[in-house]
Amino acid sequence: MTAKRSQSKKAATPTKSAKRRVTRSAPPKAGFGDFMKQAYAMELEAATRYAEFADQMEVANNREVADLFRKLAGIETLHAKKILEQMGWKTPPADLAPFRWEGLEGPETGEHNDLHYLMQPYHALQIALRNEQRAAEFFASIARRALPPAVLDAAREMAGEEREHVELVKDWLARVPKPEKDWDVDLDPPNFND
């Protein structure tokens, strides 16, 4: 039996697909509260997506990466809770529906096609790194707009926090072994029958 590549090279290399994606939001409304709702929605979406990724890795019996994605989901949930506390909101805002992204995904949300059932922690952290980099650029771009000072100050602060997250993920990546060249080779790939 010959070794098979389980998916196309694009899908087999989770670090490539999101590099070309540019995420922008529809311009936030002028108010500080609206901006913070958008920031909250972004953190919540990221937490939800990481939890979805964890579920998918559990289905693939890739527990190590599933645990890492669960940890990332927990971190993003803490960020969302921090916004609730900062704003003095006792419950999450009910009107998050108006926030839409120019594109399919929010700035801090990884794409499903970045996953591979054999991916390793290194790959999961690469996804997290790209998400944090996009989030930092998203907030930095808002800070360059003609918006009220409170929004600009909050955007600059959040961009700084996301840049700190970038550095934390880079530090984490430095402690995780890089995958072998043929990490995606599976001599006995899953069989799906209809």
C-alpha positions, 0 to 999 in steps of 0.5 A: 500500500502506498502512502496517500496524502489525505487532502489536497496540498492546500488543505493539508497545509493549514497555515496557507489559506487565511494569509490571503484573506483581508477582513474589514468590518462595516464601519462601526456606528459613531458611538463608543458603546456600538464599537464595544459591542462590535469588539464583544461580537468579535471575541465571542465569534472567535471563542465559538469558532475555536470550540467548533475546531475543538469538536472537529478535532475530537471527532478526528480523535486528535485530542491534543489539538482539540485540547489546545483549541479548547484552551484558545476558546477559553482565552477568547471567552475571557476576553469577551467577559472582560469587555462585559465587565469594562462596559458594566453590562450585566448580560451580553448585548442582545443586538449583536446582529447588525455587526457583519464583516466584509468577507465571510469571517470576522478578523479573529475567526479562523477558517474551517478549511484551515483544519486537517484531521492530522494537524498538530499543535504547531498548526493550531497555533499558526491559526491562532497567530494569524487570527491575533494578527488580523485582530490587531490590524482590524483595531489599528485600522479603526484607530486610523479612522475619523471617529470619536476620541473614545472609540479611537482610544479604545481601538488603539488600546485593543490593537495593543492588546492584540499585538501582545497576544501575537507575541504570546502566541509566538512565544508559545509557538517557539516551545512547540515542535515543528511538524515533520515534513510529511505530517499529513501522510496517513497510511490508513486514512479514514474511509467514509462510505455513503 
